[in-house]
Amino acid sequence: MPPVGRVDITAADAVGSAPITSIELPDNGGKPLAEDWQNVAAMALANAFGSGYAVRSQHKDIVTSSPWAITSPNNAAGNTWTSTSITLDVANCKVGDVIEVYAHGNWQLNSSTAPGDVVGRAKLLFTENVGGSPSVIGTVYDLATITDDGGSLVLPHNEPWKLAARHTVVAAGTTRIVVQGRSEDLTGGAGTGTIVFMFSARMDITHWRKS
């Protein structure tokens, strides 16, 4: 409890939502009051902790028996981005909320029509307001790659993968995050490959919600 004549100020006392970019104060002809300084403190706190509080969620898929692939859909063939079963919906997003994602697991470069040229890729796809007018976010925050090391590794070849992103919501509603995969011919040719997500997959999300 604050001493007599003092008051506790929190981010919830701020007028408006973070990020707050302007604060109205008396000019040189006016005398700042205690309320003015309280307003400055509240807005500074709101900007520092403006996302309010964190809500955490997790997707986990651990395979313990043959055929070793995670839940279908678990593969991507060719150079078209293909969604996997590694997905999470983040409900009740507001504009300005921040979503932090960390995803990791294991995958396999199963086949290639041009060994030494073709690699596998993985990325996170964000789709906002999936229950209303879906808005696909085209930003590629991170990109994982699996390769046969110039053709010197025997296929199928297994490796771990990981992806991370920090995304600011621009459309309110439910935001869906999905791990996608595809193959890519590094020479620009027509070579394709098959990528299999297997053994384990996990996605951890921290949703920083506005207070």
N, C-alpha and C positions, 0 to 999 in steps of 0.2 A: 504494500500500500504506500503511495507516495506521501511525502511529508505535507503538512498543512501549507496551502498556498501553491502547491504544485499539482500537476495532473499527468497521468500516463497517456501517451499518444501512440497509436498503432497505425499500421498501414490501412486498416479498415476505416480510419477517420478521414482518409483522403477523399476529396471530391473528384470524381472521374476515375477512369481505369488506366492502369499502366499500359504503355509508357506515357507518362505525363511530361509534356514538352514545354509548358509555360505555367508560371505562377504569378498571380496578381498581388502586388505589394504597394504600399504607399510610395509616392514619389518624394522628391527632396522637400516638398512643402508639407508633408504629413509625418506623423509620428507612428512608427510601427507599434501595434498592440500585442499583447500576449497571444491573442487569437491568430495574428499574422504569423508569428513564429511557430505556433502549433501547426498551422497549415503547411508551412515549409517542411517541418519535421515529418508530418504525415505523408506528404507527397514524396519526400525522399525515401521513406520506408516503403511506400507503395511501388516505387520504381525498383528498389533493391529486391523486394520480395513480391513483386507485382503479380505473379502468377498464383498467389494465394496459398494453396496447399497441394500436396502431391497425392495422386491416386495411382497405385501400381497394379499392373496385371502381367500375366505370364502365359505363354504358350509353350508346352513341353511335349515332345514326342521322342521317346526312347525305345528303340527296337531291340528286342531280346531274343528273337528267333528268326529263322529263315523266312522269307527271302531277303531280309536285311534292309529293305527300303522302308522309308517312313510312310505314313498314311498317304494314299493317292489323293490328288495328283502329286507325283514325286519326281517327274522327269521333264526334260525339255529337249526336243530334237529340232535342230535347224536354228536359223538366225532370227526367229520371231520370239519376242519376250513372252514367256509362258508362266502363269501363276501356279504356285505350289500350294500345298495344304498348310504351309507355315504362315498363318494369318491371325490377326487380332483386330477386333472392333473396339474403338475407344469412344464411349458414349458421352453425350452431354458436353461436347466441345463448344467453347465460345471463341469468338474472334479474338485473337491475341494470346490464347492459351498456347503453351509450349509442350510438345510431345518429344520426349527423348526415347530413342529406340536402340537396343543392342541385341543383335541376333547372331547366332553362331551354330555350327553343326559340322557335319561331314558330308562330302559328296564325291562323286566318281565321274571322271571323264571316261565314259563307257566305250565309245567308238568314235572314229573319225574317218572321213573320206579323204583327208589330206593330212596324214600324220606330220607333225612338225609345224604345220601352218594353223591348225584349228585349236582354239582354246574355249573353255567354258566361262561364262560370265554369270554373276548374280547381282541383284540390286533390290532395294526396297521401293515398292510402289505405294504412294499415299493417294487415297481417294476420299475426299471430304463430302459431308452431307449425303452419305450413301442412302439414307431413307427418304430423301427429298429429291433435289436436282443434283445428282452426283457430279463432282468436279474433280477430275484427275489432275494431280500435281505432277507436272513433267520434270521437275527438278531431280537430277540424279545426285544424291548426297554422297553415295559411296558405291564402290564397284569391287566385287571380289572376282578373282581369276584363278582358274585351274588349268594347268598346261601339261603337256607331255615332254616339256623341256627340250623343245626343238626336235622331237621325234625320238629322243634317246631312251624314253621310258616306255615300257611295255603296257599296252592297254589291256584291260581296264586299269586305270590309275586312280587311287584314292588320296584325298587330302582333306584337311579341315578348312572351313571357311568362316568368315565373320564379317558383319556389316554393322555400321553405326550411323545414326542420324539425329539431328536436332531440328525439329520442324515447328514453325509458328503457324497456327491455324488461321486461315483467311475466310473460311465459310463455316458457319455454325452447324451443329448437328453431330452425327456419328462419323468419325474418321476411321477408315479401314486401312490397315498396313499389311502388305503381302510381300513375301519374298518371291521374286521372279527369277527365272533362268533362261539362258539361250546359249547358242554356240556362235563363234565369230571366227571368220577366216582373216588372220592378221595381214595377209598379203592383198586383201581386197578381192580375192578370188571367190569361187563358188563352193569351196569346201564347207562341209557341215559336220556336226558332231552330235552325240547324244549325251546328255548330262543327267545323272541320277543322284537325287538327294537321299542319303541313306545313313543307317546306324543311329543317328540322333539329330534332333533339331530343337532349338530353343529360341524364343523371342521374349525379351524383358522390356516392358514399357513403363515409363514414368510420365504421367500426365499432370503437368503443372497447371492447375485450374485457378481461375480468377476467384478471389474471395467474395 
